[in-house]
Amino acid sequence: MPFWAMFMLAVSTPIETTACPIGASVTHDQAWHSACDAAIAAATDPRLKAELLYRSAYAHNEHEGYFDAERALQEATRLDPGHAPAWGELSYTENALGNYAPAEQAADRALALAPDRVQAYVERGMARHYQGNLEGAYADRDWLARRQPDDADARIGRAIDALWLGRFDQAAADLDAAAPHARDDAQRQRIERWRRLLGLLRTRSGAVDPTSICVWPDNADDVRRPGFIGDCTAAFLAETRPARRADFLTFRSLAWLAAEDSEAATGDRALAAALDPGDPDRHVNLGFAYLSAHHSWAASREFDRALAIRESWTGLAGRASAKYNLHDPAGAFADARRSFEIEPNQLALIVLGDLAHDRGDAEHAKSYWMAAYHLGSRDDGLIERLRSVGIDHPENEPAPQ
């Protein structure tokens, strides 16, 4: 490179990178993105372009624009494979998208370049956990807790991963150690939540064989029995076969739902899908958990995974609901109709009714929703839908023909 070209690059680099500042003070509005995109387009040096792409991706991630961030970071790491922060940010992004194997690979690249990069250990620990590598996840959390013994997040993280391995005393010690360093009420509440969960995980029913208790329940009262969660935990920890471990987590997730802890239920279903990824029902269960949490694109991804293995009315109905939430009426209609063709079901009918109502067809909406009611749905949302089309007492209405 000619001397004058090196001089121009040295002068222009700090000027161009200021078009894409990162930090808490940045608003990341459209003007910010326009200026940053222009700087990226104008950059000719690969390392400079990679840095600008990294900064752009960071901004996208701040506003949950994970797909845009992923594209930018993949290009950044291609242009500059030695950009450790870009690899770390890519790991974060892939975790947010539920792409755990690529997330682990990106974290590995970040750590190969910067072995003490704290955030890369956080992301790799998460990626390993959601691939069923519980020992590997614990190892990463252990590194963080040893390096940052007075950091509450590091202690809580190790406590959580210790619970998954049945190291209850270690988890209790970490939660106790985290408490004095909690920075706010939210973190203190998080510590207390995990202390409460620890108590439930340790409490057994007294049955000699926990697998005799941790079974698919006959009714809601079965999962509310004292010790059900602890027995399922014991069964999970003692089992080595991945599919059976996934069964015990699935049963335990029902108990968490009965205890009104949807976060714990979703965590169990996510790990069940990781342990037994070839079973489509694991992905359907997780998809419905994400739907309940209003995380429709993640739900749609899990239903896609389930339907790629085997077509089912449950997977199609769930994906129809997710697509409806994602403003894809054509996709929602196709999935709901196919689901109903396989098995008449309430969820498909509710989606079909919603679609009819959206296009101003109140009569068809009422017909679909009443059919769902007569199939057994008594959901508050359905009752409210029926009221919106003038039906205050659906129990008095005949079933649609």
C-alpha positions as CSV (number, residue, x, y, z in Angstrom):
1,M,0.0,0.0,0.0
2,P,1.4,3.4,-0.9
3,F,2.5,5.6,2.0
4,W,-0.2,8.3,1.1
5,A,-2.9,5.6,1.2
6,M,-1.9,4.4,4.6
7,F,-1.9,8.0,5.8
8,M,-5.5,8.5,4.4
9,L,-6.7,5.4,6.1
10,A,-5.2,6.4,9.4
11,V,-6.8,9.8,9.2
12,S,-10.2,8.6,8.0
13,T,-10.8,5.6,10.2
14,P,-11.7,7.5,13.5
15,I,-13.8,9.9,11.5
16,E,-15.8,7.2,9.8
17,T,-16.3,5.0,12.9
18,T,-17.9,8.0,14.7
19,A,-20.8,7.6,12.4
20,C,-21.7,4.4,14.3
21,P,-21.1,5.1,17.9
22,I,-22.1,2.5,20.5
23,G,-23.0,3.0,24.1
24,A,-25.9,3.7,26.5
25,S,-26.2,7.3,25.3
26,V,-27.0,6.4,21.6
27,T,-30.6,6.5,20.6
28,H,-30.2,4.3,17.5
29,D,-33.0,6.0,15.6
30,Q,-33.4,6.0,11.8
31,A,-31.0,8.9,11.3
32,W,-28.4,6.9,13.3
33,H,-28.9,3.8,11.1
34,S,-28.8,5.9,7.9
35,A,-25.5,7.5,8.9
36,C,-24.0,4.2,9.9
37,D,-25.2,2.4,6.8
38,A,-23.7,5.2,4.7
39,A,-20.3,4.8,6.5
40,I,-20.4,1.0,6.0
41,A,-21.1,1.4,2.3
42,A,-18.3,3.9,1.9
43,A,-15.7,1.9,3.8
44,T,-13.2,0.1,1.6
45,D,-10.8,-1.3,4.2
46,P,-12.1,-4.8,5.4
47,R,-11.2,-4.2,9.0
48,L,-12.8,-0.8,9.1
49,K,-16.0,-2.2,7.5
50,A,-16.0,-5.1,10.0
51,E,-15.8,-2.6,12.9
52,L,-18.7,-0.6,11.5
53,L,-20.8,-3.7,10.9
54,Y,-20.2,-4.8,14.4
55,R,-21.3,-1.4,15.7
56,S,-24.4,-1.5,13.6
57,A,-25.2,-5.0,14.8
58,Y,-24.8,-3.9,18.4
59,A,-27.5,-1.3,17.8
60,H,-29.8,-3.8,16.2
61,N,-29.4,-6.1,19.1
62,E,-30.3,-3.3,21.5
63,H,-33.7,-3.1,19.9
64,E,-34.1,-6.9,19.3
65,G,-33.3,-6.7,15.6
66,Y,-31.6,-10.0,15.8
67,F,-31.9,-11.0,12.2
68,D,-30.4,-7.8,11.0
69,A,-27.7,-8.1,13.6
70,E,-26.9,-11.7,12.6
71,R,-26.4,-10.7,8.9
72,A,-24.1,-7.8,9.9
73,L,-22.0,-9.9,12.2
74,Q,-21.6,-12.8,9.8
75,E,-20.3,-10.3,7.3
76,A,-18.1,-8.6,9.9
77,T,-16.5,-11.9,11.0
78,R,-15.9,-12.9,7.4
79,L,-14.1,-9.6,6.7
80,D,-12.1,-9.7,9.9
81,P,-11.9,-13.1,11.4
82,G,-9.8,-11.7,14.2
83,H,-12.5,-9.3,15.5
84,A,-13.2,-10.9,19.0
85,P,-16.0,-8.5,20.0
86,A,-17.9,-9.3,16.7
87,W,-17.6,-13.1,17.4
88,G,-18.9,-12.4,21.0
89,E,-21.8,-10.3,19.7
90,L,-22.6,-13.0,17.1
91,S,-22.7,-15.6,19.9
92,Y,-25.2,-13.4,21.8
93,T,-27.3,-12.9,18.7
94,E,-27.4,-16.6,17.8
95,N,-28.5,-17.4,21.4
96,A,-31.3,-14.8,21.1
97,L,-32.4,-16.5,17.9
98,G,-32.3,-20.0,19.5
99,N,-29.4,-21.1,17.3
100,Y,-27.4,-22.6,20.0
101,A,-24.8,-24.6,18.1
102,P,-23.7,-21.6,16.1
103,A,-23.8,-19.5,19.3
104,E,-21.3,-21.9,20.9
105,Q,-19.1,-21.9,17.9
106,A,-19.0,-18.1,17.8
107,A,-18.2,-18.0,21.5
108,D,-15.4,-20.5,21.0
109,R,-13.9,-18.2,18.3
110,A,-14.2,-15.2,20.6
111,L,-12.4,-17.0,23.4
112,A,-9.7,-18.3,21.1
113,L,-8.9,-14.6,20.3
114,A,-9.6,-13.3,23.8
115,P,-9.4,-16.0,26.4
116,D,-10.6,-13.8,29.3
117,R,-13.6,-12.4,27.5
118,V,-16.3,-12.6,30.2
119,Q,-19.4,-12.2,28.0
120,A,-18.2,-15.0,25.7
121,Y,-18.3,-17.4,28.7
122,V,-21.8,-16.2,29.5
123,E,-23.0,-16.8,26.0
124,R,-21.2,-20.2,25.6
125,G,-22.7,-21.3,28.9
126,M,-26.2,-20.6,27.7
127,A,-25.6,-22.2,24.3
128,R,-24.2,-25.3,26.0
129,H,-27.1,-25.5,28.4
130,Y,-29.7,-25.4,25.6
131,Q,-28.0,-28.1,23.7
132,G,-28.2,-30.4,26.8
133,N,-24.5,-30.1,27.7
134,L,-25.1,-29.3,31.4
135,E,-21.6,-30.1,32.6
136,G,-20.1,-27.8,30.0
137,A,-22.6,-25.0,30.9
138,Y,-21.6,-25.4,34.6
139,A,-17.9,-25.3,33.7
140,D,-18.4,-21.9,32.0
141,R,-20.5,-20.5,34.9
142,D,-17.9,-21.8,37.4
143,W,-15.1,-19.9,35.5
144,L,-17.2,-16.7,35.8
145,A,-18.0,-17.2,39.5
146,R,-14.3,-17.9,40.4
147,R,-13.2,-14.9,38.4
148,Q,-15.9,-12.6,39.9
149,P,-16.7,-14.0,43.4
150,D,-18.4,-10.7,44.4
151,D,-20.5,-10.4,41.3
152,A,-24.1,-11.4,42.1
153,D,-24.9,-12.4,38.5
154,A,-22.0,-14.7,38.3
155,R,-22.9,-16.4,41.6
156,I,-26.6,-16.7,40.6
157,G,-25.6,-18.1,37.2
158,R,-23.5,-20.8,38.8
159,A,-26.2,-21.6,41.3
160,I,-28.7,-22.2,38.5
161,D,-26.4,-24.5,36.6
162,A,-25.6,-26.3,39.8
163,L,-29.3,-27.1,40.3
164,W,-29.5,-28.8,36.9
165,L,-26.7,-31.1,38.0
166,G,-28.2,-31.8,41.4
167,R,-25.5,-29.9,43.3
168,F,-28.0,-28.4,45.7
169,D,-25.5,-27.4,48.4
170,Q,-23.4,-25.6,45.9
171,A,-26.4,-23.7,44.6
172,A,-27.5,-22.8,48.1
173,A,-24.0,-21.5,49.0
174,D,-23.9,-19.4,45.8
175,L,-27.3,-17.9,46.4
176,D,-26.3,-17.0,49.9
177,A,-23.0,-15.5,48.6
178,A,-24.9,-13.5,46.0
179,A,-27.3,-11.9,48.4
180,P,-25.0,-9.3,50.0
181,H,-23.9,-8.2,46.5
182,A,-27.4,-7.7,45.0
183,R,-27.4,-4.4,43.3
184,D,-31.2,-3.7,43.3
185,D,-34.6,-5.1,44.3
186,A,-34.9,-7.0,41.0
187,Q,-31.8,-9.0,41.7
188,R,-32.8,-9.6,45.3
189,Q,-36.1,-11.0,44.0
190,R,-34.3,-13.2,41.6
191,I,-32.2,-14.7,44.4
192,E,-35.3,-15.3,46.4
193,R,-37.1,-16.9,43.5
194,W,-34.2,-19.4,43.0
195,R,-34.1,-20.1,46.7
196,R,-37.8,-21.0,46.6
197,L,-37.2,-23.2,43.5
198,L,-34.3,-24.9,45.2
199,G,-36.6,-25.8,48.1
200,L,-39.1,-27.4,45.7
201,L,-36.4,-29.3,43.8
202,R,-35.0,-30.8,47.0
203,T,-38.4,-31.8,48.5
204,R,-39.3,-35.4,47.9
205,S,-42.6,-37.2,48.5
206,G,-41.0,-40.0,50.4
207,A,-41.5,-42.6,47.6
208,V,-38.6,-45.0,47.2
209,D,-38.9,-44.9,43.5
210,P,-39.4,-41.3,42.2
211,T,-40.3,-42.6,38.7
212,S,-43.5,-44.1,40.2
213,I,-44.6,-40.6,41.1
214,C,-43.2,-38.6,38.1
215,V,-45.6,-39.9,35.5
216,W,-48.1,-38.2,33.1
217,P,-50.8,-36.9,35.4
218,D,-54.4,-38.1,35.3
219,N,-55.6,-34.7,36.5
220,A,-54.4,-31.3,37.7
221,D,-54.3,-32.4,41.3
222,D,-51.6,-35.0,40.6
223,V,-49.0,-32.4,39.8
224,R,-49.9,-30.4,42.8
225,R,-49.1,-33.2,45.2
226,P,-46.3,-32.3,47.7
227,G,-43.0,-33.6,46.4
228,F,-44.0,-34.1,42.7
229,I,-41.5,-31.5,41.5
230,G,-38.8,-33.0,43.8
231,D,-39.5,-36.6,42.6
232,C,-39.4,-35.5,39.0
233,T,-36.1,-33.8,39.7
234,A,-34.7,-37.0,41.3
235,A,-35.9,-39.1,38.5
236,F,-34.3,-36.7,36.0
237,L,-31.0,-36.7,37.8
238,A,-30.8,-40.5,38.1
239,E,-31.7,-41.2,34.5
240,T,-29.1,-41.4,31.7
241,R,-31.3,-42.0,28.7
242,P,-31.9,-38.7,27.0
243,A,-35.5,-39.4,26.0
244,R,-36.5,-40.5,29.5
245,R,-34.8,-37.5,31.0
246,A,-36.9,-35.4,28.6
247,D,-40.0,-37.2,29.8
248,F,-39.3,-36.3,33.4
249,L,-38.8,-32.7,32.5
250,T,-42.0,-32.6,30.5
251,F,-43.9,-34.0,33.5
252,R,-42.2,-31.5,35.8
253,S,-43.1,-28.6,33.5
254,L,-46.8,-29.4,34.1
255,A,-46.2,-29.0,37.8
256,W,-44.5,-25.6,37.3
257,L,-47.5,-24.5,35.3
258,A,-49.8,-25.6,38.1
259,A,-47.6,-23.5,40.4
260,E,-48.0,-20.5,38.0
261,D,-44.3,-20.5,37.2
262,S,-44.3,-20.4,33.4
263,E,-40.6,-19.4,33.2
264,A,-39.6,-22.6,34.9
265,A,-42.0,-24.6,32.7
266,T,-40.5,-23.1,29.6
267,G,-37.0,-23.9,30.8
268,D,-37.9,-27.5,31.3
269,R,-39.5,-27.8,27.9
270,A,-36.6,-26.1,26.2
271,L,-34.1,-28.6,27.7
272,A,-36.4,-31.5,26.9
273,A,-36.3,-30.5,23.2
274,A,-32.5,-30.2,23.4
275,L,-32.2,-33.7,25.0
276,D,-34.6,-35.4,22.5
277,P,-34.6,-33.2,19.4
278,G,-36.0,-36.0,17.2
279,D,-39.3,-36.1,19.0
280,P,-41.7,-33.6,17.4
281,D,-43.8,-33.4,20.5
282,R,-41.0,-31.8,22.4
283,H,-40.9,-28.9,19.9
284,V,-44.7,-28.6,19.9
285,N,-44.7,-28.4,23.7
286,L,-42.0,-25.7,23.6
287,G,-43.8,-23.8,20.8
288,F,-46.9,-23.5,23.0
289,A,-44.8,-22.4,25.9
290,Y,-43.4,-19.6,23.7
291,L,-46.9,-18.7,22.5
292,S,-48.0,-18.3,26.1
293,A,-45.1,-15.9,26.6
294,H,-46.0,-13.9,23.5
295,H,-42.8,-14.9,21.8
296,S,-44.4,-15.8,18.5
297,W,-41.4,-16.0,16.2
298,A,-39.7,-18.4,18.6
299,A,-42.9,-20.4,18.8
300,S,-43.1,-20.5,15.0
301,R,-39.5,-21.8,14.8
302,E,-40.3,-24.7,17.2
303,F,-43.5,-25.6,15.3
304,D,-41.4,-25.6,12.0
305,R,-39.0,-28.0,13.7
306,A,-41.8,-30.3,14.8
307,L,-43.5,-30.2,11.4
308,A,-40.3,-31.0,9.6
309,I,-40.2,-34.3,11.5
310,R,-43.9,-35.2,11.4
311,E,-47.1,-33.4,10.3
312,S,-49.6,-33.0,13.2
313,W,-52.7,-31.0,13.8
314,T,-51.2,-29.7,17.0
315,G,-48.1,-28.4,15.3
316,L,-50.1,-26.8,12.5
317,A,-52.6,-25.2,14.9
318,G,-49.8,-23.8,17.0
319,R,-48.0,-22.5,13.9
320,A,-51.2,-20.9,12.6
321,S,-51.6,-19.0,15.9
322,A,-48.0,-17.9,15.7
323,K,-48.3,-16.8,12.1
324,Y,-51.4,-14.9,12.9
325,N,-49.6,-13.0,15.6
326,L,-46.7,-12.3,13.2
327,H,-49.2,-10.7,10.7
328,D,-49.1,-13.5,8.1
329,P,-52.8,-14.1,7.5
330,A,-52.3,-16.3,4.4
331,G,-49.9,-18.6,6.3
332,A,-52.1,-18.7,9.3
333,F,-55.2,-19.6,7.2
334,A,-53.4,-22.4,5.4
335,D,-52.0,-23.9,8.6
336,A,-55.3,-23.6,10.5
337,R,-57.3,-25.1,7.6
338,R,-54.9,-28.1,7.3
339,S,-54.9,-28.6,11.1
340,F,-58.7,-28.7,11.1
341,E,-58.8,-31.2,8.2
342,I,-56.6,-33.6,10.2
343,E,-58.4,-33.1,13.5
344,P,-61.3,-30.7,14.3
345,N,-59.8,-28.6,17.1
346,Q,-60.5,-25.4,19.0
347,L,-57.2,-23.6,18.3
348,A,-57.6,-23.8,14.5
349,L,-61.2,-22.6,14.8
350,I,-60.2,-19.7,16.9
351,V,-57.5,-18.6,14.4
352,L,-60.0,-19.0,11.5
353,G,-62.5,-16.9,13.4
354,D,-59.9,-14.2,14.1
355,L,-59.0,-14.1,10.4
356,A,-62.7,-13.8,9.4
357,H,-63.3,-11.1,12.0
358,D,-60.2,-9.1,10.7
359,R,-61.7,-9.0,7.2
360,G,-65.0,-7.8,8.5
361,D,-66.9,-11.1,8.2
362,A,-68.6,-11.2,11.6
363,E,-71.0,-14.1,10.8
364,H,-68.2,-16.5,9.8
365,A,-66.2,-15.4,12.8
366,K,-69.1,-16.1,15.1
367,S,-69.6,-19.5,13.5
368,Y,-65.9,-20.5,13.9
369,W,-65.8,-19.3,17.5
370,M,-69.0,-21.0,18.5
371,A,-67.7,-24.2,17.0
372,A,-64.6,-23.8,19.2
373,Y,-66.9,-23.3,22.2
374,H,-68.9,-26.4,21.5
375,L,-65.7,-28.4,21.1
376,G,-65.0,-27.5,24.8
377,S,-63.1,-24.2,24.8
378,R,-64.0,-21.9,27.7
379,D,-61.0,-19.7,27.4
380,D,-61.6,-16.1,28.6
381,G,-60.2,-14.8,25.3
382,L,-62.8,-16.9,23.4
383,I,-65.7,-15.6,25.6
384,E,-64.6,-12.1,25.0
385,R,-64.5,-12.7,21.2
386,L,-68.0,-14.0,21.3
387,R,-69.2,-11.0,23.2
388,S,-67.7,-8.8,20.5
389,V,-70.1,-10.4,18.0
390,G,-73.1,-10.1,20.3
391,I,-73.1,-13.5,22.1
392,D,-73.2,-12.9,25.8
393,H,-74.5,-16.4,26.7
394,P,-72.8,-18.9,24.4
395,E,-74.2,-21.8,26.5
396,N,-77.6,-21.0,25.0
397,E,-76.5,-21.0,21.4
398,P,-76.8,-24.0,19.2
399,A,-73.7,-25.6,17.6
400,P,-73.0,-24.4,14.1
401,Q,-74.0,-26.8,11.3
